[in-house]
Amino acid sequence: MRQLTKGLWVVVGALTLVKGILSGNPPLVKNAPTYFINGPAKNFRDAVRSEGFIIPKEDAHWENPVTSECECRSLCWTYTQCLGSSTHQESGKVICRVTAKPPHNLTLVDNAGGTFSFWRSSIDYALYRVFEDFLYLVPKATMNYDDSRAYCERIPGHRLGMFKDISLLRVLSRIHMTTGMELWIDLHNSPDGPAWGDGVLLDKDLALTVFRTLVYINSDTNPIRVKMQNELDDNPAKNIRGFVCQANLGGLHW
């Protein structure tokens, strides 16, 4: 059997989703505990909080000692250009850093005792809400597959969406209907068959019941192409679409 190292998946019908090229073993996303914080007051913005990361010094607009993480986030709220804040221990003090960069434009630093928070409004999104214990983000931006995956992974606890059971696929359908967007998801072809981005193979029953409309087309230039409404689509490096990031609230099992 010919080994497949590249793949493109499309769900055809009312829900249209696509997945691009992957080669080799994909990196695993850090299972960073992530929390959604509802603003306690009318004018206090909703935030997303993760543990184990801090803003790098070069991306900090300023840093100051504070008494608590809550005070740091409050300082960020009072500074109109602040999009995110972090806290960490240094020489017995709690150090607060704030940044004017959105989370997907930061390269955060690992810090075992650190916390990082950003305002939900710091991302220009079509959807950012909780479904079935997971937090889902659909940015308004459109990208190719590789850039979409990288975008999600730059935000702590987020990854390009994987939908491994029927209940999650129902959520995906709701997301599609809400946004009306064609979305990248993290499903690819592997030597052992269709696999999610973390290497877990697509459940055969799930494939039979949900992905009946997938059609495989052999190609000399790309081992697998997918036929979608009589059109071949095999260029995920150039194809630009929306995408859905998935965040693991509280460090639950993916």
Contacts in CASP RR format, 6 or more apart in sequence:
PFRMAT RR
TARGET T0000
AUTHOR 0000-0000-0000
METHOD contacts of the structure
MODEL  1
MRQLTKGLWVVVGALTLVKGILSGNPPLVKNAPTYFINGPAKNFRDAVRS
EGFIIPKEDAHWENPVTSECECRSLCWTYTQCLGSSTHQESGKVICRVTA
KPPHNLTLVDNAGGTFSFWRSSIDYALYRVFEDFLYLVPKATMNYDDSRA
YCERIPGHRLGMFKDISLLRVLSRIHMTTGMELWIDLHNSPDGPAWGDGV
LLDKDLALTVFRTLVYINSDTNPIRVKMQNELDDNPAKNIRGFVCQANLG
GLHW
2 223 0 8 1.000
3 191 0 8 1.000
3 223 0 8 1.000
4 189 0 8 1.000
4 190 0 8 1.000
4 191 0 8 1.000
4 193 0 8 1.000
4 223 0 8 1.000
4 224 0 8 1.000
5 23 0 8 1.000
5 24 0 8 1.000
5 191 0 8 1.000
5 223 0 8 1.000
6 21 0 8 1.000
6 22 0 8 1.000
6 23 0 8 1.000
6 189 0 8 1.000
6 222 0 8 1.000
6 223 0 8 1.000
6 224 0 8 1.000
7 19 0 8 1.000
7 20 0 8 1.000
7 21 0 8 1.000
7 22 0 8 1.000
7 188 0 8 1.000
7 189 0 8 1.000
7 222 0 8 1.000
7 223 0 8 1.000
7 224 0 8 1.000
7 236 0 8 1.000
8 18 0 8 1.000
8 19 0 8 1.000
8 20 0 8 1.000
8 21 0 8 1.000
8 189 0 8 1.000
8 222 0 8 1.000
8 224 0 8 1.000
8 225 0 8 1.000
8 226 0 8 1.000
8 233 0 8 1.000
8 234 0 8 1.000
8 236 0 8 1.000
9 17 0 8 1.000
9 18 0 8 1.000
9 19 0 8 1.000
9 20 0 8 1.000
9 185 0 8 1.000
9 187 0 8 1.000
9 188 0 8 1.000
9 189 0 8 1.000
9 194 0 8 1.000
9 211 0 8 1.000
9 214 0 8 1.000
9 226 0 8 1.000
10 16 0 8 1.000
10 17 0 8 1.000
10 18 0 8 1.000
10 19 0 8 1.000
10 214 0 8 1.000
10 226 0 8 1.000
10 228 0 8 1.000
10 233 0 8 1.000
11 17 0 8 1.000
11 210 0 8 1.000
11 211 0 8 1.000
11 213 0 8 1.000
11 214 0 8 1.000
12 213 0 8 1.000
12 214 0 8 1.000
12 215 0 8 1.000
12 228 0 8 1.000
12 229 0 8 1.000
13 213 0 8 1.000
14 173 0 8 1.000
15 172 0 8 1.000
15 173 0 8 1.000
15 176 0 8 1.000
16 176 0 8 1.000
16 182 0 8 1.000
16 228 0 8 1.000
17 172 0 8 1.000
17 176 0 8 1.000
17 182 0 8 1.000
17 183 0 8 1.000
17 184 0 8 1.000
17 185 0 8 1.000
18 145 0 8 1.000
18 182 0 8 1.000
18 183 0 8 1.000
18 184 0 8 1.000
18 185 0 8 1.000
18 233 0 8 1.000
18 236 0 8 1.000
18 239 0 8 1.000
18 241 0 8 1.000
19 145 0 8 1.000
19 184 0 8 1.000
19 185 0 8 1.000
19 186 0 8 1.000
19 187 0 8 1.000
19 188 0 8 1.000
19 236 0 8 1.000
20 145 0 8 1.000
20 146 0 8 1.000
20 184 0 8 1.000
20 188 0 8 1.000
20 236 0 8 1.000
21 145 0 8 1.000
21 146 0 8 1.000
21 188 0 8 1.000
21 236 0 8 1.000
21 237 0 8 1.000
22 188 0 8 1.000
22 197 0 8 1.000
25 199 0 8 1.000
26 186 0 8 1.000
26 188 0 8 1.000
26 197 0 8 1.000
26 198 0 8 1.000
26 199 0 8 1.000
27 153 0 8 1.000
28 198 0 8 1.000
29 152 0 8 1.000
29 153 0 8 1.000
29 157 0 8 1.000
29 158 0 8 1.000
29 159 0 8 1.000
29 198 0 8 1.000
30 156 0 8 1.000
30 157 0 8 1.000
31 157 0 8 1.000
31 248 0 8 1.000
31 251 0 8 1.000
31 254 0 8 1.000
32 50 0 8 1.000
32 51 0 8 1.000
32 52 0 8 1.000
32 53 0 8 1.000
32 156 0 8 1.000
32 157 0 8 1.000
32 248 0 8 1.000
32 251 0 8 1.000
33 50 0 8 1.000
33 51 0 8 1.000
33 157 0 8 1.000
33 248 0 8 1.000
33 250 0 8 1.000
33 251 0 8 1.000
34 48 0 8 1.000
34 49 0 8 1.000
34 50 0 8 1.000
34 135 0 8 1.000
34 156 0 8 1.000
34 157 0 8 1.000
34 158 0 8 1.000
34 247 0 8 1.000
34 248 0 8 1.000
34 249 0 8 1.000
34 250 0 8 1.000
34 251 0 8 1.000
35 48 0 8 1.000
35 49 0 8 1.000
35 50 0 8 1.000
35 249 0 8 1.000
35 250 0 8 1.000
36 46 0 8 1.000
36 47 0 8 1.000
36 48 0 8 1.000
36 49 0 8 1.000
36 130 0 8 1.000
36 135 0 8 1.000
36 249 0 8 1.000
37 46 0 8 1.000
37 47 0 8 1.000
37 48 0 8 1.000
37 49 0 8 1.000
37 117 0 8 1.000
38 46 0 8 1.000
39 45 0 8 1.000
39 46 0 8 1.000
39 47 0 8 1.000
44 77 0 8 1.000
45 77 0 8 1.000
45 119 0 8 1.000
45 120 0 8 1.000
45 121 0 8 1.000
46 119 0 8 1.000
46 120 0 8 1.000
46 121 0 8 1.000
47 73 0 8 1.000
47 117 0 8 1.000
47 118 0 8 1.000
47 119 0 8 1.000
47 120 0 8 1.000
48 103 0 8 1.000
48 117 0 8 1.000
48 118 0 8 1.000
48 120 0 8 1.000
48 135 0 8 1.000
48 155 0 8 1.000
48 247 0 8 1.000
49 115 0 8 1.000
49 116 0 8 1.000
49 117 0 8 1.000
50 115 0 8 1.000
50 116 0 8 1.000
50 117 0 8 1.000
50 156 0 8 1.000
50 157 0 8 1.000
51 113 0 8 1.000
51 114 0 8 1.000
51 115 0 8 1.000
51 116 0 8 1.000
52 110 0 8 1.000
52 111 0 8 1.000
52 112 0 8 1.000
52 113 0 8 1.000
52 114 0 8 1.000
52 115 0 8 1.000
52 116 0 8 1.000
52 156 0 8 1.000
53 86 0 8 1.000
53 108 0 8 1.000
53 109 0 8 1.000
53 110 0 8 1.000
53 111 0 8 1.000
53 114 0 8 1.000
53 115 0 8 1.000
53 116 0 8 1.000
53 156 0 8 1.000
54 86 0 8 1.000
54 87 0 8 1.000
54 88 0 8 1.000
54 97 0 8 1.000
54 108 0 8 1.000
54 109 0 8 1.000
54 111 0 8 1.000
54 114 0 8 1.000
54 115 0 8 1.000
54 116 0 8 1.000
55 84 0 8 1.000
55 85 0 8 1.000
55 86 0 8 1.000
55 97 0 8 1.000
55 98 0 8 1.000
55 99 0 8 1.000
55 106 0 8 1.000
55 108 0 8 1.000
55 109 0 8 1.000
55 116 0 8 1.000
56 106 0 8 1.000
56 107 0 8 1.000
56 108 0 8 1.000
56 109 0 8 1.000
57 63 0 8 1.000
57 97 0 8 1.000
59 99 0 8 1.000
59 101 0 8 1.000
59 106 0 8 1.000
59 107 0 8 1.000
60 97 0 8 1.000
60 98 0 8 1.000
60 99 0 8 1.000
61 79 0 8 1.000
61 81 0 8 1.000
61 82 0 8 1.000
61 98 0 8 1.000
61 99 0 8 1.000
61 100 0 8 1.000
62 97 0 8 1.000
62 98 0 8 1.000
63 95 0 8 1.000
63 96 0 8 1.000
63 97 0 8 1.000
63 98 0 8 1.000
64 75 0 8 1.000
64 95 0 8 1.000
64 96 0 8 1.000
65 93 0 8 1.000
65 94 0 8 1.000
65 95 0 8 1.000
65 96 0 8 1.000
66 72 0 8 1.000
66 75 0 8 1.000
66 87 0 8 1.000
66 94 0 8 1.000
66 95 0 8 1.000
66 96 0 8 1.000
67 94 0 8 1.000
68 87 0 8 1.000
68 94 0 8 1.000
69 87 0 8 1.000
69 94 0 8 1.000
69 115 0 8 1.000
69 117 0 8 1.000
71 96 0 8 1.000
72 85 0 8 1.000
72 86 0 8 1.000
72 87 0 8 1.000
72 94 0 8 1.000
72 96 0 8 1.000
72 97 0 8 1.000
72 98 0 8 1.000
73 85 0 8 1.000
73 117 0 8 1.000
75 82 0 8 1.000
75 85 0 8 1.000
75 96 0 8 1.000
75 98 0 8 1.000
76 82 0 8 1.000
76 84 0 8 1.000
76 85 0 8 1.000
76 98 0 8 1.000
76 117 0 8 1.000
76 119 0 8 1.000
79 98 0 8 1.000
81 100 0 8 1.000
82 98 0 8 1.000
82 99 0 8 1.000
82 100 0 8 1.000
83 99 0 8 1.000
83 100 0 8 1.000
83 101 0 8 1.000
83 102 0 8 1.000
83 103 0 8 1.000
83 118 0 8 1.000
83 119 0 8 1.000
83 122 0 8 1.000
84 98 0 8 1.000
84 99 0 8 1.000
84 101 0 8 1.000
84 103 0 8 1.000
84 116 0 8 1.000
84 117 0 8 1.000
84 118 0 8 1.000
84 119 0 8 1.000
84 122 0 8 1.000
85 96 0 8 1.000
85 97 0 8 1.000
85 98 0 8 1.000
85 99 0 8 1.000
85 116 0 8 1.000
85 117 0 8 1.000
85 118 0 8 1.000
86 96 0 8 1.000
86 97 0 8 1.000
86 108 0 8 1.000
86 114 0 8 1.000
86 115 0 8 1.000
86 116 0 8 1.000
86 117 0 8 1.000
87 94 0 8 1.000
87 95 0 8 1.000
87 96 0 8 1.000
87 97 0 8 1.000
87 114 0 8 1.000
87 115 0 8 1.000
88 94 0 8 1.000
88 95 0 8 1.000
88 111 0 8 1.000
88 113 0 8 1.000
88 114 0 8 1.000
88 115 0 8 1.000
89 95 0 8 1.000
89 113 0 8 1.000
89 114 0 8 1.000
99 106 0 8 1.000
102 118 0 8 1.000
102 122 0 8 1.000
102 123 0 8 1.000
103 116 0 8 1.000
103 118 0 8 1.000
103 122 0 8 1.000
103 123 0 8 1.000
103 154 0 8 1.000
103 155 0 8 1.000
103 156 0 8 1.000
104 123 0 8 1.000
104 151 0 8 1.000
104 154 0 8 1.000
104 155 0 8 1.000
105 154 0 8 1.000
106 154 0 8 1.000
107 154 0 8 1.000
108 116 0 8 1.000
108 156 0 8 1.000
116 156 0 8 1.000
120 128 0 8 1.000
123 137 0 8 1.000
123 139 0 8 1.000
124 139 0 8 1.000
124 140 0 8 1.000
124 141 0 8 1.000
125 137 0 8 1.000
125 138 0 8 1.000
125 139 0 8 1.000
125 140 0 8 1.000
126 138 0 8 1.000
126 139 0 8 1.000
126 140 0 8 1.000
126 179 0 8 1.000
126 181 0 8 1.000
127 136 0 8 1.000
127 137 0 8 1.000
127 138 0 8 1.000
127 175 0 8 1.000
127 178 0 8 1.000
127 179 0 8 1.000
128 135 0 8 1.000
128 136 0 8 1.000
128 137 0 8 1.000
128 138 0 8 1.000
129 135 0 8 1.000
129 136 0 8 1.000
130 136 0 8 1.000
130 249 0 8 1.000
131 171 0 8 1.000
131 174 0 8 1.000
131 175 0 8 1.000
132 167 0 8 1.000
132 168 0 8 1.000
132 171 0 8 1.000
133 249 0 8 1.000
133 252 0 8 1.000
134 168 0 8 1.000
134 171 0 8 1.000
134 246 0 8 1.000
134 247 0 8 1.000
134 248 0 8 1.000
134 249 0 8 1.000
135 246 0 8 1.000
135 247 0 8 1.000
135 248 0 8 1.000
135 249 0 8 1.000
136 171 0 8 1.000
136 175 0 8 1.000
136 244 0 8 1.000
136 245 0 8 1.000
136 246 0 8 1.000
136 247 0 8 1.000
137 152 0 8 1.000
137 155 0 8 1.000
137 158 0 8 1.000
137 244 0 8 1.000
137 245 0 8 1.000
137 246 0 8 1.000
137 247 0 8 1.000
138 175 0 8 1.000
138 179 0 8 1.000
138 181 0 8 1.000
138 183 0 8 1.000
138 242 0 8 1.000
138 243 0 8 1.000
138 244 0 8 1.000
138 245 0 8 1.000
139 151 0 8 1.000
139 242 0 8 1.000
139 243 0 8 1.000
139 245 0 8 1.000
141 151 0 8 1.000
141 242 0 8 1.000
142 240 0 8 1.000
142 241 0 8 1.000
142 242 0 8 1.000
142 243 0 8 1.000
143 151 0 8 1.000
143 184 0 8 1.000
143 240 0 8 1.000
143 241 0 8 1.000
143 242 0 8 1.000
143 243 0 8 1.000
144 236 0 8 1.000
144 237 0 8 1.000
144 238 0 8 1.000
144 239 0 8 1.000
144 240 0 8 1.000
144 241 0 8 1.000
145 184 0 8 1.000
145 236 0 8 1.000
145 237 0 8 1.000
145 239 0 8 1.000
145 243 0 8 1.000
146 236 0 8 1.000
146 237 0 8 1.000
148 160 0 8 1.000
148 184 0 8 1.000
148 241 0 8 1.000
148 242 0 8 1.000
148 243 0 8 1.000
149 159 0 8 1.000
149 160 0 8 1.000
149 184 0 8 1.000
149 186 0 8 1.000
149 243 0 8 1.000
151 243 0 8 1.000
151 245 0 8 1.000
152 158 0 8 1.000
152 159 0 8 1.000
152 160 0 8 1.000
152 161 0 8 1.000
152 243 0 8 1.000
152 245 0 8 1.000
152 246 0 8 1.000
153 159 0 8 1.000
153 160 0 8 1.000
155 245 0 8 1.000
155 247 0 8 1.000
157 247 0 8 1.000
157 248 0 8 1.000
158 245 0 8 1.000
158 246 0 8 1.000
158 247 0 8 1.000
159 186 0 8 1.000
159 245 0 8 1.000
159 246 0 8 1.000
159 247 0 8 1.000
160 184 0 8 1.000
160 185 0 8 1.000
160 186 0 8 1.000
160 197 0 8 1.000
160 243 0 8 1.000
160 244 0 8 1.000
160 245 0 8 1.000
160 246 0 8 1.000
161 185 0 8 1.000
161 186 0 8 1.000
161 244 0 8 1.000
161 245 0 8 1.000
161 246 0 8 1.000
162 168 0 8 1.000
162 185 0 8 1.000
162 186 0 8 1.000
162 187 0 8 1.000
162 196 0 8 1.000
162 197 0 8 1.000
162 198 0 8 1.000
162 200 0 8 1.000
162 246 0 8 1.000
162 254 0 8 1.000
163 169 0 8 1.000
163 171 0 8 1.000
163 172 0 8 1.000
163 185 0 8 1.000
164 196 0 8 1.000
164 200 0 8 1.000
164 203 0 8 1.000
164 206 0 8 1.000
165 203 0 8 1.000
165 206 0 8 1.000
166 206 0 8 1.000
166 209 0 8 1.000
166 210 0 8 1.000
169 206 0 8 1.000
169 210 0 8 1.000
172 183 0 8 1.000
172 185 0 8 1.000
172 244 0 8 1.000
175 183 0 8 1.000
175 244 0 8 1.000
176 183 0 8 1.000
181 241 0 8 1.000
181 242 0 8 1.000
182 241 0 8 1.000
182 242 0 8 1.000
183 241 0 8 1.000
183 242 0 8 1.000
183 243 0 8 1.000
183 244 0 8 1.000
184 241 0 8 1.000
184 242 0 8 1.000
184 243 0 8 1.000
184 244 0 8 1.000
185 243 0 8 1.000
185 244 0 8 1.000
186 196 0 8 1.000
186 197 0 8 1.000
187 194 0 8 1.000
187 195 0 8 1.000
187 196 0 8 1.000
187 197 0 8 1.000
187 202 0 8 1.000
188 194 0 8 1.000
188 195 0 8 1.000
188 196 0 8 1.000
188 197 0 8 1.000
189 195 0 8 1.000
189 223 0 8 1.000
189 224 0 8 1.000
190 199 0 8 1.000
190 201 0 8 1.000
192 201 0 8 1.000
193 201 0 8 1.000
193 202 0 8 1.000
194 201 0 8 1.000
194 202 0 8 1.000
194 207 0 8 1.000
194 211 0 8 1.000
195 201 0 8 1.000
195 202 0 8 1.000
196 202 0 8 1.000
198 254 0 8 1.000
202 211 0 8 1.000
207 214 0 8 1.000
214 226 0 8 1.000
215 226 0 8 1.000
215 227 0 8 1.000
216 224 0 8 1.000
216 225 0 8 1.000
216 226 0 8 1.000
216 227 0 8 1.000
217 224 0 8 1.000
217 225 0 8 1.000
217 226 0 8 1.000
217 227 0 8 1.000
217 232 0 8 1.000
218 224 0 8 1.000
218 225 0 8 1.000
219 225 0 8 1.000
219 232 0 8 1.000
219 234 0 8 1.000
221 234 0 8 1.000
222 234 0 8 1.000
224 234 0 8 1.000
225 232 0 8 1.000
225 233 0 8 1.000
225 234 0 8 1.000
226 232 0 8 1.000
226 233 0 8 1.000
226 234 0 8 1.000
233 239 0 8 1.000
248 254 0 8 1.000
END
